[in-house]
Amino acid sequence: MASALKNLSAYNDTDVPSAEEMTFGIVVAEWNVHITHALYEGCYDTLVKHGAKPENIYTMQVPGSFELTAGARMLNGQQNVDAVICLGCVIKGETSHDEYINQAVAIGLTNLGLTTGKPHIFGLITTNNEQQALDRAGGKHGNKGVESAITAIRMASLKKTPIQGKVKRAIGF
Ligand code: RBF
């Protein structure tokens, strides 16, 4: 589903595991800070809403989205968190810089997820213009920071939960 048809802040909050015993890293980029600040607020508040303790949420600011993966790696080195959420906003400009940054972040976070065995959440807004970014940072399409927080909680919970055999689960979409 295209994000234009989805509200990024909409989720079933009865179906979210408790984050009370979880620790999180949030790495947030300073480029387009009016957008990334809104992502951060949405992300942080959602983690706390679901039980995360403020002292268990570690925040790191990095200059731009390209630095998100290096920041996540450093944060991992210092704190044994259950999940790392990377927040940034890359807006298309006159050149193809956005494609290089977006690809680097996607590949970097995939690698970090696989090598550390911990969820690394892609909270990057990749838009054609500023209005599309505002729409996804608390505007008409919700807030990608909220979506990222819920994904982090669900993935951290999956990692903590032993996989059961022989149990048929209802799959809901
Ligand atoms: N960083 C972002 O987070 N979002 C952007 O939209 C963005 N646009 C950039 C455009 C240009 C032309 C350049 C050179 C950098 C841009 N950056 C952006 C910064 C980038 O993520 C990184 O911080 C710098 O390239 C230094 O490694």
Backbone and ligand atoms as CSV (ligand in chain L), in Angstrom:
chain,resi,resn,atom,element,x,y,z
A,1,MET,N,N,0.849,-1.203,0.000
A,1,MET,CA,C,0.000,0.000,0.000
A,1,MET,C,C,0.882,1.249,0.000
A,2,ALA,N,N,0.605,2.174,-0.874
A,2,ALA,CA,C,1.377,3.420,-0.895
A,2,ALA,C,C,1.091,4.211,0.369
A,3,SER,N,N,2.117,4.953,0.849
A,3,SER,CA,C,1.900,5.667,2.117
A,3,SER,C,C,0.842,6.745,1.974
A,4,ALA,N,N,0.561,7.197,0.740
A,4,ALA,CA,C,-0.499,8.193,0.557
A,4,ALA,C,C,-1.859,7.621,0.961
A,5,LEU,N,N,-1.965,6.275,0.985
A,5,LEU,CA,C,-3.230,5.646,1.355
A,5,LEU,C,C,-3.209,5.156,2.796
A,6,LYS,N,N,-2.116,5.382,3.476
A,6,LYS,CA,C,-1.965,4.840,4.824
A,6,LYS,C,C,-1.711,5.980,5.796
A,7,ASN,N,N,-2.297,5.880,6.989
A,7,ASN,CA,C,-1.938,6.847,8.030
A,7,ASN,C,C,-0.861,6.211,8.899
A,8,LEU,N,N,0.315,6.835,8.918
A,8,LEU,CA,C,1.473,6.239,9.580
A,8,LEU,C,C,1.329,6.203,11.101
A,9,SER,N,N,0.366,6.955,11.625
A,9,SER,CA,C,0.152,6.950,13.076
A,9,SER,C,C,-0.965,6.002,13.485
A,10,ALA,N,N,-1.624,5.366,12.515
A,10,ALA,CA,C,-2.777,4.526,12.834
A,10,ALA,C,C,-2.333,3.091,13.110
A,11,TYR,N,N,-2.662,2.585,14.277
A,11,TYR,CA,C,-2.362,1.191,14.599
A,11,TYR,C,C,-3.315,0.739,15.682
A,12,ASN,N,N,-3.409,-0.566,15.849
A,12,ASN,CA,C,-4.282,-1.115,16.877
A,12,ASN,C,C,-3.497,-1.171,18.184
A,13,ASP,N,N,-3.757,-0.233,19.090
A,13,ASP,CA,C,-2.886,-0.171,20.270
A,13,ASP,C,C,-3.203,-1.240,21.311
A,14,THR,N,N,-4.232,-2.064,21.059
A,14,THR,CA,C,-4.460,-3.193,21.975
A,14,THR,C,C,-3.553,-4.367,21.596
A,15,ASP,N,N,-2.914,-4.260,20.450
A,15,ASP,CA,C,-2.129,-5.369,19.915
A,15,ASP,C,C,-0.620,-5.117,20.012
A,16,VAL,N,N,-0.239,-4.104,20.805
A,16,VAL,CA,C,1.184,-3.750,20.890
A,16,VAL,C,C,1.748,-4.314,22.197
A,17,PRO,N,N,2.855,-5.057,22.136
A,17,PRO,CA,C,3.443,-5.601,23.373
A,17,PRO,C,C,3.898,-4.471,24.303
A,18,SER,N,N,4.010,-4.786,25.582
A,18,SER,CA,C,4.502,-3.772,26.522
A,18,SER,C,C,5.994,-3.528,26.298
A,19,ALA,N,N,6.382,-2.264,26.320
A,19,ALA,CA,C,7.801,-1.902,26.153
A,19,ALA,C,C,8.478,-1.636,27.497
A,20,GLU,N,N,7.789,-2.028,28.580
A,20,GLU,CA,C,8.267,-1.712,29.926
A,20,GLU,C,C,9.681,-2.218,30.207
A,21,GLU,N,N,9.982,-3.413,29.707
A,21,GLU,CA,C,11.303,-4.004,29.988
A,21,GLU,C,C,12.288,-3.799,28.835
A,22,MET,N,N,11.930,-2.931,27.908
A,22,MET,CA,C,12.775,-2.778,26.698
A,22,MET,C,C,13.634,-1.525,26.759
A,23,THR,N,N,14.773,-1.601,26.062
A,23,THR,CA,C,15.630,-0.415,25.924
A,23,THR,C,C,15.756,-0.079,24.432
A,24,PHE,N,N,15.845,1.208,24.151
A,24,PHE,CA,C,15.856,1.662,22.755
A,24,PHE,C,C,16.943,2.698,22.524
A,25,GLY,N,N,17.480,2.694,21.321
A,25,GLY,CA,C,18.308,3.794,20.854
A,25,GLY,C,C,17.535,4.526,19.772
A,26,ILE,N,N,17.564,5.849,19.826
A,26,ILE,CA,C,16.993,6.643,18.721
A,26,ILE,C,C,18.129,7.487,18.157
A,27,VAL,N,N,18.412,7.310,16.874
A,27,VAL,CA,C,19.415,8.128,16.199
A,27,VAL,C,C,18.653,9.052,15.258
A,28,VAL,N,N,18.857,10.359,15.418
A,28,VAL,CA,C,18.059,11.313,14.635
A,28,VAL,C,C,18.966,12.296,13.906
A,29,ALA,N,N,18.648,12.514,12.631
A,29,ALA,CA,C,19.462,13.398,11.795
A,29,ALA,C,C,19.011,14.855,11.939
A,30,GLU,N,N,19.997,15.771,11.838
A,30,GLU,CA,C,19.703,17.198,12.021
A,30,GLU,C,C,19.295,17.895,10.714
A,31,TRP,N,N,19.594,17.307,9.593
A,31,TRP,CA,C,19.126,17.921,8.330
A,31,TRP,C,C,17.610,17.931,8.333
A,32,ASN,N,N,17.000,18.988,7.828
A,32,ASN,CA,C,15.536,19.139,7.829
A,32,ASN,C,C,14.989,18.957,9.251
A,33,VAL,N,N,15.598,19.709,10.167
A,33,VAL,CA,C,15.333,19.453,11.589
A,33,VAL,C,C,13.874,19.710,11.969
A,34,HIS,N,N,13.184,20.610,11.267
A,34,HIS,CA,C,11.775,20.839,11.625
A,34,HIS,C,C,10.947,19.569,11.367
A,35,ILE,N,N,11.391,18.764,10.407
A,35,ILE,CA,C,10.711,17.486,10.144
A,35,ILE,C,C,11.207,16.422,11.122
A,36,THR,N,N,12.524,16.310,11.267
A,36,THR,CA,C,13.049,15.196,12.087
A,36,THR,C,C,12.709,15.393,13.565
A,37,HIS,N,N,12.562,16.653,13.991
A,37,HIS,CA,C,12.143,16.900,15.378
A,37,HIS,C,C,10.739,16.326,15.596
A,38,ALA,N,N,9.857,16.542,14.625
A,38,ALA,CA,C,8.486,16.014,14.743
A,38,ALA,C,C,8.497,14.479,14.732
A,39,LEU,N,N,9.384,13.893,13.934
A,39,LEU,CA,C,9.501,12.417,13.927
A,39,LEU,C,C,9.955,11.930,15.292
A,40,TYR,N,N,10.954,12.642,15.835
A,40,TYR,CA,C,11.506,12.252,17.134
A,40,TYR,C,C,10.434,12.324,18.227
A,41,GLU,N,N,9.691,13.428,18.240
A,41,GLU,CA,C,8.638,13.589,19.262
A,41,GLU,C,C,7.617,12.450,19.161
A,42,GLY,N,N,7.198,12.152,17.934
A,42,GLY,CA,C,6.217,11.084,17.727
A,42,GLY,C,C,6.770,9.743,18.173
A,43,CYS,N,N,8.029,9.501,17.859
A,43,CYS,CA,C,8.670,8.228,18.194
A,43,CYS,C,C,8.823,8.090,19.712
A,44,TYR,N,N,9.414,9.095,20.316
A,44,TYR,CA,C,9.689,9.051,21.764
A,44,TYR,C,C,8.379,8.887,22.546
A,45,ASP,N,N,7.400,9.723,22.229
A,45,ASP,CA,C,6.132,9.692,22.968
A,45,ASP,C,C,5.438,8.332,22.818
A,46,THR,N,N,5.581,7.726,21.643
A,46,THR,CA,C,4.930,6.422,21.420
A,46,THR,C,C,5.628,5.330,22.235
A,47,LEU,N,N,6.952,5.381,22.308
A,47,LEU,CA,C,7.673,4.398,23.132
A,47,LEU,C,C,7.230,4.517,24.595
A,48,VAL,N,N,7.166,5.765,25.080
A,48,VAL,CA,C,6.780,5.990,26.482
A,48,VAL,C,C,5.323,5.578,26.704
A,49,LYS,N,N,4.465,5.909,25.739
A,49,LYS,CA,C,3.040,5.529,25.849
A,49,LYS,C,C,2.877,4.022,26.041
A,50,HIS,N,N,3.781,3.255,25.436
A,50,HIS,CA,C,3.673,1.791,25.537
A,50,HIS,C,C,4.563,1.208,26.633
A,51,GLY,N,N,4.993,2.061,27.535
A,51,GLY,CA,C,5.632,1.561,28.763
A,51,GLY,C,C,7.128,1.752,28.863
A,52,ALA,N,N,7.796,2.200,27.775
A,52,ALA,CA,C,9.257,2.365,27.865
A,52,ALA,C,C,9.586,3.438,28.911
A,53,LYS,N,N,10.634,3.186,29.685
A,53,LYS,CA,C,11.041,4.163,30.703
A,53,LYS,C,C,11.993,5.168,30.044
A,54,PRO,N,N,11.800,6.464,30.324
A,54,PRO,CA,C,12.664,7.479,29.703
A,54,PRO,C,C,14.149,7.181,29.884
A,55,GLU,N,N,14.521,6.617,31.034
A,55,GLU,CA,C,15.951,6.332,31.263
A,55,GLU,C,C,16.449,5.162,30.404
A,56,ASN,N,N,15.527,4.466,29.766
A,56,ASN,CA,C,15.910,3.362,28.884
A,56,ASN,C,C,15.832,3.737,27.396
A,57,ILE,N,N,15.715,5.033,27.139
A,57,ILE,CA,C,15.697,5.503,25.748
A,57,ILE,C,C,16.922,6.394,25.546
A,58,TYR,N,N,17.841,5.947,24.699
A,58,TYR,CA,C,19.100,6.678,24.463
A,58,TYR,C,C,18.999,7.404,23.122
A,59,THR,N,N,19.230,8.708,23.155
A,59,THR,CA,C,19.099,9.513,21.938
A,59,THR,C,C,20.466,9.999,21.475
A,60,MET,N,N,20.690,9.902,20.183
A,60,MET,CA,C,21.925,10.430,19.585
A,60,MET,C,C,21.552,11.266,18.363
A,61,GLN,N,N,22.109,12.468,18.270
A,61,GLN,CA,C,21.897,13.295,17.079
A,61,GLN,C,C,23.097,13.172,16.156
A,62,VAL,N,N,22.826,13.039,14.865
A,62,VAL,CA,C,23.907,12.992,13.870
A,62,VAL,C,C,23.649,14.101,12.844
A,63,PRO,N,N,24.698,14.525,12.106
A,63,PRO,CA,C,24.504,15.674,11.204
A,63,PRO,C,C,23.434,15.442,10.127
A,64,GLY,N,N,23.559,14.363,9.363
A,64,GLY,CA,C,22.591,14.127,8.286
A,64,GLY,C,C,22.207,12.663,8.234
A,65,SER,N,N,21.288,12.347,7.346
A,65,SER,CA,C,20.795,10.967,7.266
A,65,SER,C,C,21.891,9.981,6.874
A,66,PHE,N,N,22.848,10.455,6.075
A,66,PHE,CA,C,23.924,9.542,5.690
A,66,PHE,C,C,24.665,9.018,6.916
A,67,GLU,N,N,24.686,9.800,7.990
A,67,GLU,CA,C,25.416,9.413,9.207
A,67,GLU,C,C,24.580,8.528,10.145
A,68,LEU,N,N,23.338,8.236,9.770
A,68,LEU,CA,C,22.478,7.458,10.674
A,68,LEU,C,C,23.069,6.080,10.984
A,69,THR,N,N,23.610,5.430,9.959
A,69,THR,CA,C,24.098,4.064,10.198
A,69,THR,C,C,25.353,4.070,11.078
A,70,ALA,N,N,26.242,5.030,10.836
A,70,ALA,CA,C,27.448,5.111,11.683
A,70,ALA,C,C,27.040,5.434,13.122
A,71,GLY,N,N,26.055,6.335,13.262
A,71,GLY,CA,C,25.562,6.667,14.607
A,71,GLY,C,C,24.971,5.442,15.288
A,72,ALA,N,N,24.204,4.669,14.535
A,72,ALA,CA,C,23.593,3.460,15.112
A,72,ALA,C,C,24.669,2.480,15.566
A,73,ARG,N,N,25.716,2.370,14.767
A,73,ARG,CA,C,26.822,1.468,15.124
A,73,ARG,C,C,27.505,1.928,16.413
A,74,MET,N,N,27.723,3.239,16.540
A,74,MET,CA,C,28.346,3.783,17.761
A,74,MET,C,C,27.440,3.574,18.960
A,75,LEU,N,N,26.162,3.810,18.768
A,75,LEU,CA,C,25.217,3.646,19.884
A,75,LEU,C,C,25.213,2.190,20.352
A,76,ASN,N,N,25.210,1.274,19.385
A,76,ASN,CA,C,25.282,-0.158,19.725
A,76,ASN,C,C,26.529,-0.479,20.536
A,77,GLY,N,N,27.615,0.201,20.207
A,77,GLY,CA,C,28.867,-0.060,20.910
A,77,GLY,C,C,28.837,0.394,22.359
A,78,GLN,N,N,28.004,1.388,22.639
A,78,GLN,CA,C,27.973,1.951,23.999
A,78,GLN,C,C,26.844,1.416,24.866
A,79,GLN,N,N,25.714,1.091,24.240
A,79,GLN,CA,C,24.539,0.669,25.014
A,79,GLN,C,C,23.972,-0.612,24.430
A,80,ASN,N,N,23.626,-1.522,25.311
A,80,ASN,CA,C,23.073,-2.800,24.860
A,80,ASN,C,C,21.553,-2.690,24.709
A,81,VAL,N,N,21.121,-1.977,23.672
A,81,VAL,CA,C,19.686,-1.726,23.512
A,81,VAL,C,C,19.007,-2.893,22.775
A,82,ASP,N,N,17.670,-2.961,22.930
A,82,ASP,CA,C,16.909,-4.023,22.252
A,82,ASP,C,C,16.616,-3.667,20.797
A,83,ALA,N,N,16.552,-2.382,20.497
A,83,ALA,CA,C,16.293,-1.965,19.108
A,83,ALA,C,C,16.832,-0.557,18.904
A,84,VAL,N,N,17.221,-0.281,17.672
A,84,VAL,CA,C,17.682,1.065,17.318
A,84,VAL,C,C,16.746,1.618,16.244
A,85,ILE,N,N,16.283,2.836,16.454
A,85,ILE,CA,C,15.384,3.487,15.497
A,85,ILE,C,C,16.139,4.656,14.867
A,86,CYS,N,N,16.220,4.677,13.552
A,86,CYS,CA,C,16.926,5.760,12.862
A,86,CYS,C,C,15.918,6.666,12.174
A,87,LEU,N,N,15.980,7.951,12.490
A,87,LEU,CA,C,15.007,8.919,11.971
A,87,LEU,C,C,15.706,9.974,11.136
A,88,GLY,N,N,15.203,10.211,9.954
A,88,GLY,CA,C,15.777,11.237,9.093
A,88,GLY,C,C,14.777,11.636,8.024
A,89,CYS,N,N,15.153,12.661,7.278
A,89,CYS,CA,C,14.284,13.144,6.207
A,89,CYS,C,C,15.147,13.567,5.030
A,90,VAL,N,N,15.028,12.847,3.928
A,90,VAL,CA,C,15.787,13.178,2.723
A,90,VAL,C,C,14.803,13.666,1.656
A,91,ILE,N,N,15.005,14.909,1.243
A,91,ILE,CA,C,14.107,15.506,0.242
A,91,ILE,C,C,14.860,15.633,-1.080
A,92,LYS,N,N,14.226,15.185,-2.126
A,92,LYS,CA,C,14.841,15.222,-3.458
A,92,LYS,C,C,15.218,16.656,-3.831
A,93,GLY,N,N,16.415,16.817,-4.387
A,93,GLY,CA,C,16.848,18.151,-4.826
A,93,GLY,C,C,17.157,18.154,-6.298
A,94,GLU,N,N,18.097,19.001,-6.694
A,94,GLU,CA,C,18.421,19.113,-8.120
A,94,GLU,C,C,19.263,17.940,-8.610
A,95,THR,N,N,19.970,17.306,-7.683
A,95,THR,CA,C,20.856,16.199,-8.065
A,95,THR,C,C,20.317,14.883,-7.512
A,96,SER,N,N,21.059,13.811,-7.770
A,96,SER,CA,C,20.581,12.490,-7.323
A,96,SER,C,C,21.126,12.121,-5.941
A,97,HIS,N,N,21.559,13.147,-5.164
A,97,HIS,CA,C,22.121,12.840,-3.837
A,97,HIS,C,C,21.164,12.007,-3.005
A,98,ASP,N,N,19.871,12.302,-3.147
A,98,ASP,CA,C,18.883,11.622,-2.304
A,98,ASP,C,C,18.910,10.106,-2.520
A,99,GLU,N,N,19.116,9.689,-3.777
A,99,GLU,CA,C,19.105,8.241,-4.055
A,99,GLU,C,C,20.286,7.548,-3.374
A,100,TYR,N,N,21.443,8.221,-3.411
A,100,TYR,CA,C,22.637,7.622,-2.779
A,100,TYR,C,C,22.456,7.525,-1.266
A,101,ILE,N,N,21.942,8.616,-0.681
A,101,ILE,CA,C,21.761,8.603,0.783
A,101,ILE,C,C,20.739,7.537,1.168
A,102,ASN,N,N,19.607,7.536,0.496
A,102,ASN,CA,C,18.539,6.591,0.865
A,102,ASN,C,C,19.011,5.140,0.744
A,103,GLN,N,N,19.703,4.868,-0.351
A,103,GLN,CA,C,20.201,3.491,-0.554
A,103,GLN,C,C,21.223,3.110,0.503
A,104,ALA,N,N,22.112,4.071,0.806
A,104,ALA,CA,C,23.146,3.783,1.808
A,104,ALA,C,C,22.505,3.480,3.158
A,105,VAL,N,N,21.484,4.253,3.519
A,105,VAL,CA,C,20.824,4.025,4.817
A,105,VAL,C,C,20.096,2.675,4.800
A,106,ALA,N,N,19.384,2.395,3.722
A,106,ALA,CA,C,18.633,1.127,3.654
A,106,ALA,C,C,19.596,-0.067,3.748
A,107,ILE,N,N,20.678,-0.017,2.985
A,107,ILE,CA,C,21.629,-1.140,2.997
A,107,ILE,C,C,22.354,-1.202,4.342
A,108,GLY,N,N,22.761,-0.031,4.845
A,108,GLY,CA,C,23.485,0.010,6.122
A,108,GLY,C,C,22.646,-0.537,7.270
A,109,LEU,N,N,21.387,-0.142,7.318
A,109,LEU,CA,C,20.539,-0.625,8.426
A,109,LEU,C,C,20.221,-2.110,8.277
A,110,THR,N,N,20.073,-2.565,7.047
A,110,THR,CA,C,19.866,-4.006,6.839
A,110,THR,C,C,21.082,-4.773,7.351
A,111,ASN,N,N,22.266,-4.296,6.998
A,111,ASN,CA,C,23.498,-4.962,7.455
A,111,ASN,C,C,23.608,-4.949,8.971
A,112,LEU,N,N,23.316,-3.802,9.581
A,112,LEU,CA,C,23.409,-3.729,11.043
A,112,LEU,C,C,22.415,-4.693,11.693
A,113,GLY,N,N,21.223,-4.771,11.129
A,113,GLY,CA,C,20.220,-5.700,11.670
A,113,GLY,C,C,20.708,-7.133,11.618
A,114,LEU,N,N,21.331,-7.476,10.492
A,114,LEU,CA,C,21.789,-8.866,10.318
A,114,LEU,C,C,23.036,-9.159,11.151
A,115,THR,N,N,23.958,-8.217,11.227
A,115,THR,CA,C,25.212,-8.510,11.931
A,115,THR,C,C,25.053,-8.432,13.446
A,116,THR,N,N,24.156,-7.554,13.923
A,116,THR,CA,C,23.968,-7.458,15.381
A,116,THR,C,C,22.864,-8.388,15.864
A,117,GLY,N,N,21.978,-8.809,14.950
A,117,GLY,CA,C,20.819,-9.614,15.355
A,117,GLY,C,C,19.763,-8.791,16.061
A,118,LYS,N,N,19.877,-7.469,15.990
A,118,LYS,CA,C,18.893,-6.597,16.657
A,118,LYS,C,C,18.155,-5.765,15.618
A,119,PRO,N,N,16.884,-5.473,15.905
A,119,PRO,CA,C,16.133,-4.664,14.945
A,119,PRO,C,C,16.735,-3.263,14.789
A,120,HIS,N,N,16.886,-2.845,13.548
A,120,HIS,CA,C,17.299,-1.481,13.214
A,120,HIS,C,C,16.218,-0.912,12.309
A,121,ILE,N,N,15.508,0.056,12.802
A,121,ILE,CA,C,14.286,0.495,12.127
A,121,ILE,C,C,14.557,1.659,11.175
A,122,PHE,N,N,14.043,1.527,9.972
A,122,PHE,CA,C,14.227,2.509,8.891
A,122,PHE,C,C,13.159,3.605,9.031
A,123,GLY,N,N,13.471,4.605,9.833
A,123,GLY,CA,C,12.524,5.718,10.032
A,123,GLY,C,C,12.900,6.907,9.178
A,124,LEU,N,N,13.153,6.631,7.924
A,124,LEU,CA,C,13.616,7.670,7.004
A,124,LEU,C,C,12.461,8.068,6.086
A,125,ILE,N,N,12.160,9.363,6.064
A,125,ILE,CA,C,11.185,9.881,5.106
A,125,ILE,C,C,11.951,10.220,3.835
A,126,THR,N,N,11.505,9.705,2.706
A,126,THR,CA,C,12.196,9.917,1.428
A,126,THR,C,C,11.195,10.519,0.450
A,127,THR,N,N,11.187,11.836,0.348
A,127,THR,CA,C,10.094,12.451,-0.418
A,127,THR,C,C,10.596,13.316,-1.579
A,128,ASN,N,N,9.650,13.661,-2.436
A,128,ASN,CA,C,9.963,14.503,-3.595
A,128,ASN,C,C,9.979,15.986,-3.237
A,129,ASN,N,N,9.305,16.345,-2.155
A,129,ASN,CA,C,9.264,17.764,-1.756
A,129,ASN,C,C,8.954,17.884,-0.263
A,130,GLU,N,N,9.039,19.128,0.214
A,130,GLU,CA,C,8.875,19.365,1.651
A,130,GLU,C,C,7.445,19.074,2.118
A,131,GLN,N,N,6.465,19.403,1.283
A,131,GLN,CA,C,5.075,19.170,1.702
A,131,GLN,C,C,4.823,17.687,1.958
A,132,GLN,N,N,5.362,16.837,1.091
A,132,GLN,CA,C,5.184,15.385,1.302
A,132,GLN,C,C,5.823,14.947,2.618
A,133,ALA,N,N,6.933,15.604,2.965
A,133,ALA,CA,C,7.592,15.270,4.235
A,133,ALA,C,C,6.743,15.733,5.422
A,134,LEU,N,N,6.230,16.962,5.342
A,134,LEU,CA,C,5.370,17.469,6.425
A,134,LEU,C,C,4.137,16.577,6.600
A,135,ASP,N,N,3.616,16.094,5.479
A,135,ASP,CA,C,2.427,15.216,5.535
A,135,ASP,C,C,2.706,13.939,6.311
A,136,ARG,N,N,3.985,13.532,6.376
A,136,ARG,CA,C,4.364,12.269,7.028
A,136,ARG,C,C,5.070,12.481,8.366
A,137,ALA,N,N,5.097,13.723,8.812
A,137,ALA,CA,C,5.743,14.056,10.097
A,137,ALA,C,C,4.720,14.713,11.021
A,138,GLY,N,N,3.532,14.109,11.053
A,138,GLY,CA,C,2.459,14.636,11.894
A,138,GLY,C,C,1.373,15.322,11.096
A,139,GLY,N,N,1.469,15.295,9.775
A,139,GLY,CA,C,0.454,15.893,8.906
A,139,GLY,C,C,-0.601,14.884,8.488
A,140,LYS,N,N,-1.115,15.060,7.281
A,140,LYS,CA,C,-2.301,14.278,6.886
A,140,LYS,C,C,-2.043,12.779,6.726
A,141,HIS,N,N,-0.800,12.384,6.596
A,141,HIS,CA,C,-0.522,10.937,6.527
A,141,HIS,C,C,0.050,10.395,7.831
A,142,GLY,N,N,-0.096,11.137,8.912
A,142,GLY,CA,C,0.381,10.652,10.209
A,142,GLY,C,C,1.854,10.976,10.431
A,143,ASN,N,N,2.483,10.169,11.267
A,143,ASN,CA,C,3.858,10.472,11.676
A,143,ASN,C,C,4.705,9.202,11.577
A,144,LYS,N,N,5.706,9.241,10.731
A,144,LYS,CA,C,6.564,8.052,10.546
A,144,LYS,C,C,7.332,7.704,11.821
A,145,GLY,N,N,7.513,8.684,12.701
A,145,GLY,CA,C,8.159,8.395,13.981
A,145,GLY,C,C,7.313,7.464,14.834
A,146,VAL,N,N,5.995,7.637,14.773
A,146,VAL,CA,C,5.082,6.756,15.526
A,146,VAL,C,C,5.169,5.339,14.949
A,147,GLU,N,N,5.072,5.262,13.638
A,147,GLU,CA,C,5.153,3.944,12.973
A,147,GLU,C,C,6.473,3.241,13.302
A,148,SER,N,N,7.555,4.013,13.321
A,148,SER,CA,C,8.875,3.438,13.602
A,148,SER,C,C,8.944,2.900,15.029
A,149,ALA,N,N,8.364,3.644,15.974
A,149,ALA,CA,C,8.368,3.204,17.375
A,149,ALA,C,C,7.599,1.897,17.536
A,150,ILE,N,N,6.428,1.820,16.912
A,150,ILE,CA,C,5.613,0.592,17.018
A,150,ILE,C,C,6.357,-0.589,16.384
A,151,THR,N,N,7.003,-0.337,15.256
A,151,THR,CA,C,7.760,-1.410,14.600
A,151,THR,C,C,8.893,-1.879,15.506
A,152,ALA,N,N,9.576,-0.931,16.152
A,152,ALA,CA,C,10.678,-1.281,17.059
A,152,ALA,C,C,10.181,-2.140,18.219
A,153,ILE,N,N,9.063,-1.744,18.814
A,153,ILE,CA,C,8.521,-2.510,19.952
A,153,ILE,C,C,8.142,-3.925,19.497
A,154,ARG,N,N,7.472,-3.995,18.352
A,154,ARG,CA,C,7.033,-5.319,17.877
A,154,ARG,C,C,8.226,-6.210,17.525
A,155,MET,N,N,9.237,-5.642,16.908
A,155,MET,CA,C,10.412,-6.441,16.538
A,155,MET,C,C,11.217,-6.851,17.769
A,156,ALA,N,N,11.356,-5.928,18.737
A,156,ALA,CA,C,12.081,-6.261,19.977
A,156,ALA,C,C,11.341,-7.373,20.711
A,157,SER,N,N,10.015,-7.318,20.687
A,157,SER,CA,C,9.215,-8.351,21.349
A,157,SER,C,C,9.387,-9.701,20.646
A,158,LEU,N,N,9.425,-9.682,19.324
A,158,LEU,CA,C,9.639,-10.935,18.574
A,158,LEU,C,C,10.957,-11.583,18.984
A,159,LYS,N,N,11.967,-10.747,19.142
A,159,LYS,CA,C,13.286,-11.265,19.496
A,159,LYS,C,C,13.286,-11.882,20.893
A,160,LYS,N,N,12.467,-11.327,21.783
A,160,LYS,CA,C,12.431,-11.827,23.157
A,160,LYS,C,C,11.509,-13.040,23.305
A,161,THR,N,N,10.637,-13.283,22.329
A,161,THR,CA,C,9.634,-14.340,22.470
A,161,THR,C,C,10.094,-15.624,21.785
A,162,PRO,N,N,10.157,-16.738,22.514
A,162,PRO,CA,C,10.546,-18.001,21.872
A,162,PRO,C,C,9.543,-18.363,20.776
A,163,ILE,N,N,10.049,-18.853,19.667
A,163,ILE,CA,C,9.156,-19.226,18.561
A,163,ILE,C,C,8.505,-20.559,18.900
A,164,GLN,N,N,7.181,-20.581,18.803
A,164,GLN,CA,C,6.411,-21.774,19.171
A,164,GLN,C,C,6.145,-22.634,17.947
A,165,GLY,N,N,6.301,-23.959,18.110
A,165,GLY,CA,C,5.862,-24.864,17.061
A,165,GLY,C,C,4.423,-25.276,17.279
A,166,LYS,N,N,3.800,-25.816,16.285
A,166,LYS,CA,C,2.474,-26.441,16.378
A,166,LYS,C,C,1.349,-25.499,16.782
A,167,VAL,N,N,1.592,-24.230,16.862
A,167,VAL,CA,C,0.510,-23.320,17.236
A,167,VAL,C,C,0.117,-22.541,15.995
A,168,LYS,N,N,-1.126,-22.733,15.592
A,168,LYS,CA,C,-1.576,-22.004,14.414
A,168,LYS,C,C,-2.110,-20.653,14.874
A,169,ARG,N,N,-1.540,-19.616,14.339
A,169,ARG,CA,C,-1.955,-18.270,14.744
A,169,ARG,C,C,-2.832,-17.659,13.666
A,170,ALA,N,N,-3.782,-16.865,14.127
A,170,ALA,CA,C,-4.556,-16.084,13.162
A,170,ALA,C,C,-3.661,-14.954,12.673
A,171,ILE,N,N,-3.601,-14.771,11.390
A,171,ILE,CA,C,-2.790,-13.706,10.831
A,171,ILE,C,C,-3.716,-12.545,10.469
A,172,GLY,N,N,-3.460,-11.412,11.020
A,172,GLY,CA,C,-4.321,-10.264,10.725
A,172,GLY,C,C,-3.548,-9.194,9.964
A,173,PHE,N,N,-4.121,-8.663,8.953
A,173,PHE,CA,C,-3.492,-7.592,8.197
A,173,PHE,C,C,-4.290,-6.313,8.329
L,1,RBF,N1,N,20.840,14.914,4.715
L,1,RBF,C1,C,19.555,14.661,5.060
L,1,RBF,O1,O,19.282,14.078,6.114
L,1,RBF,N2,N,18.518,15.051,4.239
L,1,RBF,C2,C,18.729,15.685,3.054
L,1,RBF,O2,O,17.746,16.006,2.364
L,1,RBF,C3,C,20.064,15.932,2.678
L,1,RBF,N3,N,20.333,16.544,1.509
L,1,RBF,C4,C,21.614,16.747,1.153
L,1,RBF,C5,C,21.901,17.367,-0.090
L,1,RBF,C6,C,23.214,17.575,-0.494
L,1,RBF,C7,C,23.470,18.207,-1.814
L,1,RBF,C8,C,24.269,17.178,0.362
L,1,RBF,C9,C,25.699,17.389,-0.063
L,1,RBF,C10,C,24.012,16.600,1.571
L,1,RBF,C11,C,22.689,16.382,1.978
L,1,RBF,N4,N,22.400,15.787,3.231
L,1,RBF,C12,C,21.105,15.538,3.563
L,1,RBF,C13,C,23.469,15.518,4.205
L,1,RBF,C14,C,23.986,14.091,4.167
L,1,RBF,O3,O,23.089,13.188,4.787
L,1,RBF,C15,C,25.336,14.041,4.938
L,1,RBF,O4,O,25.172,14.580,6.226
L,1,RBF,C16,C,26.448,14.806,4.251
L,1,RBF,O5,O,26.539,14.440,2.891
L,1,RBF,C17,C,27.824,14.558,4.934
L,1,RBF,O6,O,28.144,13.167,4.905
